């Protein structure tokens, strides 16, 4: 192999190391970008964007659930009343509760637009997965998707112990919903009246190339867990490099989170802030779970329920073909592929996602059938 070819593969390997983490849920390529790029010349612009927009400002009634291993899981509830306003006090035992589960290296605020559109219309619960947002991390060691399914059960037990449920999950959150169904099929049969799986996968993530040659990506996958473990043991050093690598990090987040050129820069920066707030040791503890994820058989538990399977048509992290495969396992599901959208489709094309969710909620009896799409929702 000549020097030019070898250099190209080395560059592909470096890119792949970053993309491997992003591919697991749009996390930063900490193995490369946080340690190798000079200080950003656009720092002032990022600080200005941090001060604009309402993203992440919506708050509900806070509470905590306790996972079966003692980890504290933070969640917030938005209640409804007859006037259609959120007051944090209403919502009877017969009301439908919609539980939103976010993706890897995000937090409950990633549902900003959908939360804003549904406030006062239906009871909602938004929670932070362990190690993310305001939730505790739990003990050291690998995190499994099965554990996340048990966490979701703990949140449901605390926030919605009775009454019908609609479960909504994005990316890792969708995998969490599948794990819940596999572990607690009786809960689904008895209480779940609808599900929405957004930008997620039921398995075979090892086949995703993220826009790189598959051979190079597979080579990176073999070494990346070890690299992440090493970085996870040097968290202070890695986190100190965050500001110096902000430019490359921002470029990677935009490429693998969004597909169109018209995304509000404040939304892009909002996504960066969520992702960069996830410590590298949390990234390392979650990463192996995605290669092991296979919940295709669990989808059978959802058959017969009102269902939505939605993805962006240019999602490089969990391609639309994975959503189409999910829809094929759920006869009667509404399958939606949103044009010109990437992995964070709920932020990039919020009206399309919210409209599809409202249709699902109407089918599930959670909102009137003539509710329609929120005209102010992006």
LUMRO-507158 format. One record per residue (C-alpha): x, y negated, z negated; residue in three letters. Coordinates in steps of 0.05 Angstrom, whole numbers, padded with zeros to 5 digits, always signed. Example, Ala and Ser with C-alpha at 12.3 -4.5 7.8 and 13.67 -1.06 7.14 Angstrom:
+00246+00090-00156Ala+00273+00021-00143Ser
//
This chain:
+00000+00000+00000Unk+00029-00067+00020Unk+00038-00125-00027Unk-00020-00163+00003Unk-00068-00106-00005Unk-00044-00091-00075Unk-00052-00164-00094Unk-00123-00163-00067Unk-00141-00102-00109Unk-00109-00134-00170Unk-00152-00196-00160Unk-00213-00151-00150Unk-00195-00115-00214Unk-00191-00180-00253Unk-00257-00202-00225Unk-00287-00135-00240Unk-00265-00138-00312Unk-00306-00202-00320Unk-00364-00176-00280Unk-00367-00111-00318Unk-00387-00149-00380Unk-00434-00195-00342Unk-00466-00135-00309Unk-00485-00107-00376Unk-00528-00167-00388Unk-00494-00231-00362Unk-00441-00233-00416Unk-00377-00271-00406Unk-00316-00238-00375Unk-00278-00248-00439Unk-00222-00201-00418Unk-00200-00251-00366Unk-00232-00318-00365Unk-00226-00338-00438Unk-00151-00328-00438Unk-00126-00350-00370Unk-00158-00415-00347Unk-00135-00486-00363Unk-00179-00535-00403Unk-00240-00559-00366Unk-00240-00628-00336Unk-00316-00629-00340Unk-00321-00623-00415Unk-00356-00690-00422Unk-00408-00670-00370Unk-00423-00606-00407Unk-00431-00644-00472Unk-00480-00691-00438Unk-00520-00632-00412Unk-00522-00602-00482Unk-00559-00664-00505Unk-00612-00662-00450Unk-00674-00620-00439Unk-00720-00585-00488Unk-00690-00516-00477Unk-00683-00477-00541Unk-00722-00529-00581Unk-00788-00490-00588Unk-00796-00460-00657Unk-00849-00417-00689Unk-00861-00392-00759Unk-00796-00357-00779Unk-00791-00291-00816Unk-00746-00230-00823Unk-00754-00156-00811Unk-00709-00103-00841Unk-00680-00051-00794Unk-00674+00021-00817Unk-00599+00011-00829Unk-00611-00052-00871Unk-00596-00103-00816Unk-00636-00167-00820Unk-00674-00182-00756Unk-00699-00253-00745Unk-00765-00266-00710Unk-00814-00323-00701Unk-00889-00321-00691Unk-00933-00369-00652Unk-01005-00363-00674Unk-01068-00387-00640Unk-01131-00421-00664Unk-01198-00439-00635Unk-01172-00507-00613Unk-01117-00474-00573Unk-01062-00503-00617Unk-01007-00467-00653Unk-01013-00476-00729Unk-00976-00416-00756Unk-01035-00392-00797Unk-01087-00359-00753Unk-01092-00295-00713Unk-01137-00240-00739Unk-01123-00166-00742Unk-01159-00154-00676Unk-01119-00205-00636Unk-01070-00182-00584Unk-00997-00196-00602Unk-00947-00205-00546Unk-00876-00185-00568Unk-00818-00212-00527Unk-00750-00177-00527Unk-00691-00213-00496Unk-00630-00189-00459Unk-00557-00178-00475Unk-00518-00240-00497Unk-00582-00282-00497Unk-00632-00296-00553Unk-00706-00308-00562Unk-00699-00377-00532Unk-00687-00346-00463Unk-00764-00342-00459Unk-00769-00418-00465Unk-00816-00430-00406Unk-00861-00371-00420Unk-00865-00390-00494Unk-00885-00461-00476Unk-00938-00438-00427Unk-00970-00387-00474Unk-00970-00428-00538Unk-01039-00431-00568Unk-01067-00383-00516Unk-01045-00317-00546Unk-01008-00293-00608Unk-00934-00284-00592Unk-00873-00257-00628Unk-00802-00274-00606Unk-00743-00239-00639Unk-00668-00239-00636Unk-00635-00172-00623Unk-00583-00151-00675Unk-00518-00190-00666Unk-00554-00243-00626Unk-00585-00309-00646Unk-00603-00312-00719Unk-00604-00237-00731Unk-00552-00199-00770Unk-00500-00155-00736Unk-00506-00091-00775Unk-00448-00045-00789Unk-00386-00042-00745Unk-00387+00008-00689Unk-00422+00020-00623Unk-00495-00001-00615Unk-00542+00045-00578Unk-00605+00029-00539Unk-00641+00079-00584Unk-00621+00037-00645Unk-00650-00024-00611Unk-00715+00014-00600Unk-00718+00027-00675Unk-00704-00046-00687Unk-00763-00066-00644Unk-00807-00019-00685Unk-00784-00054-00749Unk-00802-00122-00719Unk-00871-00096-00699Unk-00882-00067-00768Unk-00866-00134-00800Unk-00896-00183-00750Unk-00955-00144-00721Unk-00971-00084-00766Unk-01040-00076-00735Unk-01078-00094-00673Unk-01064-00086-00598Unk-00996-00102-00570Unk-00966-00125-00504Unk-00892-00111-00499Unk-00848-00155-00455Unk-00773-00142-00444Unk-00719-00173-00401Unk-00657-00133-00382Unk-00632-00101-00447Unk-00699-00121-00477Unk-00734-00078-00426Unk-00688-00020-00443Unk-00707-00032-00516Unk-00781-00026-00499Unk-00767+00040-00463Unk-00728+00066-00524Unk-00787+00048-00569Unk-00834+00088-00524Unk-00787+00148-00525Unk-00781+00148-00601Unk-00852+00126-00619Unk-00899+00150-00563Unk-00957+00151-00612Unk-00949+00076-00624Unk-00955+00064-00549Unk-01016+00109-00544Unk-01051+00079-00603Unk-01035+00005-00597Unk-01000-00018-00534Unk-01047-00047-00482Unk-00996-00074-00432Unk-00922-00077-00416Unk-00878-00122-00375Unk-00808-00101-00354Unk-00768-00159-00325Unk-00700-00153-00291Unk-00685-00087-00324Unk-00666-00015-00309Unk-00687+00054-00332Unk-00617+00082-00317Unk-00563+00095-00265Unk-00528+00029-00280Unk-00463+00062-00261Unk-00485+00055-00188Unk-00488-00021-00191Unk-00430-00055-00156Unk-00443-00128-00175Unk-00422-00151-00106Unk-00353-00118-00111Unk-00325-00055-00078Unk-00355+00002-00118Unk-00287+00038-00123Unk-00257-00023-00156Unk-00315-00031-00204Unk-00311+00042-00224Unk-00236+00034-00239Unk-00251-00026-00282Unk-00306+00011-00320Unk-00254+00062-00343Unk-00210+00010-00377Unk-00260-00044-00397Unk-00286-00011-00461Unk-00214-00007-00487Unk-00200-00079-00467Unk-00263-00103-00502Unk-00246-00064-00565Unk-00177-00096-00566Unk-00206-00165-00557Unk-00259-00150-00609Unk-00203-00140-00660Unk-00175-00209-00642Unk-00240-00249-00645Unk-00209-00312-00674Unk-00157-00316-00618Unk-00208-00302-00564Unk-00259-00352-00591Unk-00205-00406-00594Unk-00196-00397-00519Unk-00269-00411-00504Unk-00262-00485-00489Unk-00200-00475-00446Unk-00236-00426-00401Unk-00303-00461-00395Unk-00299-00475-00320Unk-00290-00403-00298Unk-00340-00380-00350Unk-00392-00429-00323Unk-00380-00405-00252Unk-00389-00332-00271Unk-00452-00346-00311Unk-00483-00385-00253Unk-00465-00332-00201Unk-00491-00274-00240Unk-00550-00308-00274Unk-00580-00350-00218Unk-00586-00342-00143Unk-00612-00408-00117Unk-00579-00475-00110Unk-00635-00517-00139Unk-00632-00495-00212Unk-00633-00552-00261Unk-00561-00561-00287Unk-00589-00567-00357Unk-00620-00498-00350Unk-00554-00469-00325Unk-00518-00501-00384Unk-00571-00474-00431Unk-00557-00404-00406Unk-00482-00415-00415Unk-00493-00436-00487Unk-00534-00374-00503Unk-00483-00328-00471Unk-00421-00361-00498Unk-00450-00359-00569Unk-00446-00283-00569Unk-00381-00263-00605Unk-00333-00218-00567Unk-00337-00164-00620Unk-00413-00161-00609Unk-00402-00156-00534Unk-00353-00099-00547Unk-00401-00061-00593Unk-00459-00064-00543Unk-00423-00052-00477Unk-00417+00024-00478Unk-00492+00032-00488Unk-00508+00009-00418Unk-00467+00064-00385Unk-00504+00115-00427Unk-00573+00086-00416Unk-00623+00133-00384Unk-00696+00124-00402Unk-00730+00146-00338Unk-00770+00200-00374Unk-00794+00150-00426Unk-00831+00111-00372Unk-00883+00167-00371Unk-00908+00143-00439Unk-00932+00078-00405Unk-00971+00110-00349Unk-01043+00087-00346Unk-01028+00021-00381Unk-01032-00047-00347Unk-00960-00059-00327Unk-00915-00109-00293Unk-00847-00094-00263Unk-00812-00157-00240Unk-00743-00177-00215Unk-00707-00229-00174Unk-00692-00208-00103Unk-00619-00228-00111Unk-00606-00200-00181Unk-00535-00173-00180Unk-00538-00146-00251Unk-00600-00103-00250Unk-00619-00102-00176Unk-00690-00105-00152Unk-00684-00033-00129Unk-00683-00013-00203Unk-00748-00051-00215Unk-00779-00017-00154Unk-00758+00050-00183Unk-00792+00032-00249Unk-00856+00012-00212Unk-00856+00078-00175Unk-00860+00114-00242Unk-00919+00071-00264Unk-00977+00079-00215Unk-01020+00017-00215Unk-00965-00028-00241Unk-00959-00096-00208Unk-00890-00098-00175Unk-00864-00168-00163Unk-00798-00185-00129Unk-00787-00260-00136Unk-00754-00292-00076Unk-00689-00330-00084Unk-00679-00311-00157Unk-00625-00277-00197Unk-00619-00241-00264Unk-00647-00297-00307Unk-00709-00301-00265Unk-00753-00325-00323Unk-00710-00388-00326Unk-00697-00396-00252Unk-00768-00384-00227Unk-00811-00394-00289Unk-00877-00406-00254Unk-00872-00340-00217Unk-00855-00302-00281Unk-00907-00337-00324Unk-00961-00328-00271Unk-00946-00253-00267Unk-00947-00248-00343Unk-01014-00284-00348Unk-01044-00236-00297Unk-01018-00178-00339Unk-01047-00209-00402Unk-01114-00217-00368Unk-01113-00144-00347Unk-01096-00125-00418Unk-01153-00167-00446Unk-01106-00215-00482Unk-01129-00278-00445Unk-01190-00295-00403Unk-01186-00267-00332Unk-01191-00337-00303Unk-01133-00365-00343Unk-01090-00372-00281Unk-01019-00397-00277Unk-00994-00456-00318Unk-00986-00513-00268Unk-00933-00547-00310Unk-00889-00486-00318Unk-00832-00499-00271Unk
//
